[in-house]
Amino acid sequence: MVENNPNKYNEAFSAFAPALSIEELDKRIEDILAKSFTKNNTREVKKFLHSTIDLTTLSGADTEEKVAKLVASVNDFEGTEDVPSVAAICVYPNFVKTVRSVLTAEGVQVACVSGCFPASQSFIEVKIAETALAIADGADEIDIVLNLGAFLSGDYEEAATEIQEQRSTARTAHLKVILETGALKDPELIRKASILSLFSGADFLKTSTGKEYPGADLRAAYILCSVLKEYFDKYGEKRGVKFSGGIRSAEEAVKYYCIVEALLGKEWLDNKLFRIGASSLVGSLQKEILS
């Protein structure tokens, strides 16, 4: 985006292909699944999907003991047959230190939500402070929520600046920007939120918080992947995608794999670029892989 240009956001939006209608999205998703779901519904794909999970606990009743027990389950699973560990453990920022102190499984990242998750409704100073404290405690990855109030009001400058400031505060940690696609609903709004977030420094586009609004769906997944592909084609930069909120079964996860494979290609079939935020999905995948 060009600075000092009052139309820079609309110019950026117009540089990308417009959103598809819901009918066209559904048709394309149906075609992808008809072509590739059966061939991808395999043990090897499910092993890969296990490696993409951000294993998450985000409950108001979380305690240090509960979080430590979750981390211990990841430590204990490491090396089970030939199944890779999860990608990350994702918690509230006050538990980052607990995860860091208990985690021994190799290659598993410490992730946390930040910026007044899940509503992102507070002072920017509070959001920045929360992220800074999480980084100081050892977070490798930060998941923040797009300022929906600013975005939906058309105040793109405020929404973008907030992401940029969080990007700076996160330092070398990966920054995932949650678009809350279940609140946006409209494919065009999801497309614009994706573009704005990428230009503002997001390392990952993420669908949902899994809290107040509907979680991930295949329509949103298609839109995010389409924008990421176009962004890569234009600028040569790969950014990641994370689907979260309500993905509980191995079968559902395979469908998201099919969307990523079809739109982004095999280069994105790597947990450095592809994540699923989940809790119960781990058990479903392990059951199918190890049975």
C-alpha positions as CSV (number, residue, x, y, z in Angstrom):
1,M,0.0,0.0,0.0
2,V,1.3,3.5,-0.8
3,E,1.6,5.8,2.2
4,N,-0.1,9.2,2.3
5,N,-2.8,8.0,-0.2
6,P,-6.3,8.3,1.2
7,N,-7.5,5.7,-1.2
8,K,-4.7,3.2,-0.6
9,Y,-6.9,0.6,1.0
10,N,-9.5,0.6,-1.7
11,E,-6.7,0.5,-4.3
12,A,-5.3,-2.5,-2.6
13,F,-8.7,-4.2,-2.5
14,S,-9.3,-3.5,-6.1
15,A,-5.9,-5.0,-7.1
16,F,-7.2,-8.5,-6.1
17,A,-10.0,-10.5,-7.8
18,P,-13.4,-9.8,-6.4
19,A,-15.1,-12.3,-4.1
20,L,-17.1,-15.2,-5.5
21,S,-20.8,-15.5,-4.8
22,I,-21.8,-18.0,-2.2
23,E,-23.3,-20.2,-4.9
24,E,-20.0,-20.2,-6.9
25,L,-18.0,-20.9,-3.7
26,D,-20.1,-23.9,-2.9
27,K,-19.8,-25.2,-6.4
28,R,-16.1,-24.9,-6.5
29,I,-15.7,-26.5,-3.0
30,E,-18.0,-29.3,-4.1
31,D,-15.9,-29.9,-7.2
32,I,-12.6,-30.0,-5.2
33,L,-14.0,-32.4,-2.6
34,A,-15.4,-34.7,-5.3
35,K,-12.0,-34.8,-7.0
36,S,-9.7,-35.1,-4.1
37,F,-11.4,-36.1,-0.8
38,T,-11.2,-39.9,-1.3
39,K,-7.6,-39.9,-2.4
40,N,-6.6,-37.7,0.5
41,N,-8.6,-39.6,3.2
42,T,-5.5,-41.6,4.1
43,R,-3.4,-42.4,7.1
44,E,-0.5,-40.4,5.7
45,V,-2.6,-37.3,5.2
46,K,-4.0,-37.7,8.7
47,K,-0.5,-38.0,10.1
48,F,0.4,-34.7,8.4
49,L,-2.8,-33.1,9.7
50,H,-1.8,-34.1,13.3
51,S,1.4,-32.1,12.8
52,T,-0.5,-29.0,11.8
53,I,-2.6,-28.8,15.0
54,D,-2.3,-25.8,17.4
55,L,-3.5,-27.8,20.4
56,T,-5.7,-25.3,22.2
57,T,-7.2,-24.7,25.7
58,L,-8.9,-21.3,26.0
59,S,-11.3,-21.7,28.9
60,G,-12.1,-19.3,31.7
61,A,-11.6,-22.3,34.0
62,D,-8.1,-23.0,32.8
63,T,-5.5,-23.4,35.6
64,E,-1.8,-24.0,35.7
65,E,-2.4,-27.6,36.6
66,K,-4.8,-28.1,33.6
67,V,-2.4,-26.4,31.2
68,A,0.6,-28.4,32.5
69,K,-1.4,-31.6,32.1
70,L,-2.2,-30.7,28.4
71,V,1.5,-30.0,27.8
72,A,2.5,-33.3,29.4
73,S,0.1,-35.2,27.1
74,V,2.1,-33.7,24.1
75,N,5.4,-34.7,25.8
76,D,4.2,-38.2,26.4
77,F,2.9,-38.7,22.8
78,E,6.2,-37.7,21.2
79,G,7.7,-40.6,19.4
80,T,4.5,-42.6,19.3
81,E,4.9,-44.9,16.2
82,D,5.7,-42.6,13.3
83,V,3.2,-39.8,14.1
84,P,4.6,-36.3,14.3
85,S,3.9,-34.1,17.3
86,V,1.4,-31.2,17.1
87,A,2.7,-27.9,15.8
88,A,2.0,-25.8,18.8
89,I,0.2,-25.5,22.1
90,C,-2.0,-22.4,22.3
91,V,-3.1,-20.9,25.6
92,Y,-4.0,-17.6,27.2
93,P,-1.0,-15.3,27.6
94,N,-0.8,-15.8,31.4
95,F,0.0,-19.5,30.8
96,V,2.8,-19.0,28.3
97,K,5.4,-19.4,31.1
98,T,3.7,-22.6,32.3
99,V,3.8,-24.2,28.8
100,R,7.4,-23.1,28.3
101,S,8.5,-24.6,31.6
102,V,6.8,-28.0,31.1
103,L,7.2,-28.5,27.3
104,T,9.9,-31.0,26.2
105,A,8.5,-32.3,22.9
106,E,10.9,-31.3,20.2
107,G,9.7,-28.7,17.6
108,V,6.5,-27.8,19.3
109,Q,5.9,-24.0,19.4
110,V,4.4,-22.0,22.3
111,A,1.5,-20.0,21.0
112,C,-0.9,-17.7,22.8
113,V,-3.9,-15.5,22.0
114,S,-3.4,-11.8,22.8
115,G,-4.7,-8.3,22.2
116,C,-7.8,-8.7,24.4
117,F,-9.0,-12.0,22.8
118,P,-11.6,-12.8,21.7
119,A,-13.4,-9.5,21.2
120,S,-10.4,-7.2,20.7
121,Q,-12.4,-4.5,22.5
122,S,-10.0,-2.5,24.6
123,F,-7.4,0.3,24.5
124,I,-4.6,-0.3,22.0
125,E,-2.1,0.2,24.9
126,V,-3.6,-2.7,26.8
127,K,-3.4,-5.0,23.7
128,I,0.2,-4.0,23.0
129,A,1.1,-4.6,26.7
130,E,-0.4,-8.0,26.7
131,T,1.5,-9.1,23.6
132,A,4.8,-7.6,25.0
133,L,4.3,-9.6,28.2
134,A,3.6,-12.8,26.3
135,I,6.8,-12.4,24.3
136,A,8.8,-11.7,27.4
137,D,7.4,-15.0,28.9
138,G,8.6,-16.9,25.8
139,A,5.8,-17.0,23.3
140,D,6.8,-18.1,19.8
141,E,3.5,-17.3,18.1
142,I,0.9,-14.6,18.8
143,D,-2.8,-14.9,17.7
144,I,-4.6,-11.6,17.7
145,V,-8.1,-10.6,16.5
146,L,-8.8,-8.1,13.8
147,N,-10.4,-4.9,15.2
148,L,-13.8,-5.7,13.8
149,G,-15.4,-2.5,15.1
150,A,-12.9,-0.4,13.2
151,F,-13.0,-2.6,10.1
152,L,-16.7,-2.8,9.8
153,S,-17.0,1.0,10.3
154,G,-14.7,1.4,7.3
155,D,-11.9,2.8,9.5
156,Y,-9.2,0.7,7.7
157,E,-6.4,2.9,8.9
158,E,-7.1,2.1,12.6
159,A,-7.6,-1.6,11.9
160,A,-4.3,-1.8,9.9
161,T,-2.3,0.3,12.3
162,E,-3.3,-1.9,15.2
163,I,-2.0,-5.0,13.3
164,Q,1.2,-3.2,12.4
165,E,1.8,-2.2,16.0
166,Q,1.2,-5.8,17.2
167,R,3.5,-7.0,14.5
168,S,6.3,-4.7,15.8
169,T,5.6,-5.7,19.4
170,A,5.7,-9.5,18.5
171,R,9.3,-9.1,17.3
172,T,10.4,-12.3,15.7
173,A,7.3,-14.3,16.8
174,H,4.8,-15.3,14.1
175,L,1.7,-13.1,14.1
176,K,-1.6,-14.8,13.3
177,V,-4.5,-12.4,12.6
178,I,-8.0,-13.8,13.4
179,L,-10.5,-12.4,11.0
180,E,-13.6,-13.8,12.8
181,T,-15.1,-14.9,9.5
182,G,-18.3,-16.1,11.2
183,A,-19.0,-12.5,12.2
184,L,-18.0,-11.0,8.8
185,K,-20.1,-13.6,6.9
186,D,-20.0,-11.8,3.6
187,P,-17.4,-13.2,1.2
188,E,-16.4,-9.7,0.1
189,L,-15.8,-8.6,3.7
190,I,-13.7,-11.7,4.3
191,R,-11.7,-11.0,1.2
192,K,-11.0,-7.4,2.2
193,A,-10.1,-8.4,5.8
194,S,-7.6,-10.9,4.4
195,I,-6.0,-8.3,2.1
196,L,-5.8,-5.7,4.8
197,S,-4.2,-8.1,7.2
198,L,-1.6,-9.3,4.8
199,F,-0.5,-5.8,3.9
200,S,-0.4,-4.9,7.6
201,G,2.1,-7.7,8.5
202,A,0.1,-10.8,9.3
203,D,2.2,-14.0,9.0
204,F,-0.9,-16.1,9.1
205,L,-4.6,-15.5,8.2
206,K,-6.8,-17.3,10.7
207,T,-10.5,-17.8,10.4
208,S,-12.0,-17.7,13.9
209,T,-11.8,-17.4,17.6
210,G,-14.2,-20.3,18.2
211,K,-16.0,-18.2,20.8
212,E,-18.9,-15.7,20.1
213,Y,-19.4,-16.4,16.4
214,P,-19.5,-19.5,14.1
215,G,-16.1,-21.0,13.6
216,A,-14.3,-22.1,10.5
217,D,-16.2,-23.2,7.4
218,L,-15.0,-24.3,3.9
219,R,-16.3,-21.1,2.2
220,A,-14.0,-18.9,4.4
221,A,-11.2,-21.4,3.9
222,Y,-11.6,-21.1,0.1
223,I,-11.5,-17.2,0.3
224,L,-8.5,-17.1,2.6
225,C,-6.5,-19.5,0.4
226,S,-7.5,-17.6,-2.8
227,V,-6.2,-14.3,-1.4
228,L,-3.0,-16.0,-0.1
229,K,-2.4,-17.5,-3.6
230,E,-3.0,-14.1,-5.3
231,Y,-0.7,-12.4,-2.8
232,F,2.0,-14.9,-3.5
233,D,1.6,-14.5,-7.2
234,K,1.8,-10.7,-7.0
235,Y,4.6,-10.3,-4.4
236,G,6.4,-13.7,-4.1
237,E,5.7,-14.0,-0.4
238,K,4.2,-17.0,1.2
239,R,2.0,-16.4,4.2
240,G,0.2,-19.1,6.3
241,V,-3.4,-20.0,6.9
242,K,-5.0,-21.3,10.1
243,F,-8.5,-22.8,10.4
244,S,-10.0,-22.8,13.8
245,G,-13.3,-23.2,15.6
246,G,-15.4,-26.3,15.5
247,I,-13.1,-28.7,13.5
248,R,-13.4,-31.8,15.5
249,S,-13.2,-34.9,13.2
250,A,-10.5,-36.3,11.0
251,E,-13.0,-36.2,8.1
252,E,-13.5,-32.5,8.5
253,A,-9.8,-31.8,8.7
254,V,-9.2,-33.8,5.5
255,K,-11.6,-31.4,3.7
256,Y,-9.6,-28.4,4.7
257,Y,-6.5,-30.2,3.5
258,C,-8.1,-30.6,0.1
259,I,-8.9,-26.9,-0.1
260,V,-5.3,-26.0,0.7
261,E,-3.9,-28.5,-1.7
262,A,-6.2,-27.4,-4.6
263,L,-5.7,-23.6,-4.2
264,L,-2.2,-23.2,-2.7
265,G,-0.5,-26.4,-3.8
266,K,1.9,-28.8,-2.1
267,E,4.2,-26.0,-1.0
268,W,1.6,-25.0,1.6
269,L,1.3,-28.6,2.9
270,D,3.8,-27.8,5.7
271,N,3.0,-26.9,9.2
272,K,5.0,-23.7,8.9
273,L,2.2,-22.5,6.5
274,F,-0.8,-24.6,7.4
275,R,-2.4,-24.9,10.8
276,I,-5.6,-26.1,12.4
277,G,-6.6,-24.8,15.8
278,A,-8.3,-27.5,17.7
279,S,-8.6,-29.6,20.9
280,S,-10.8,-32.6,20.3
281,L,-9.5,-33.1,16.7
282,V,-6.3,-34.6,18.2
283,G,-8.1,-37.5,19.6
284,S,-10.1,-38.1,16.4
285,L,-6.9,-38.1,14.3
286,Q,-4.9,-40.3,16.8
287,K,-7.8,-42.8,16.9
288,E,-7.8,-43.2,13.1
289,I,-4.1,-43.1,12.6
290,L,-3.3,-45.7,15.4
291,S,-6.2,-48.1,14.9
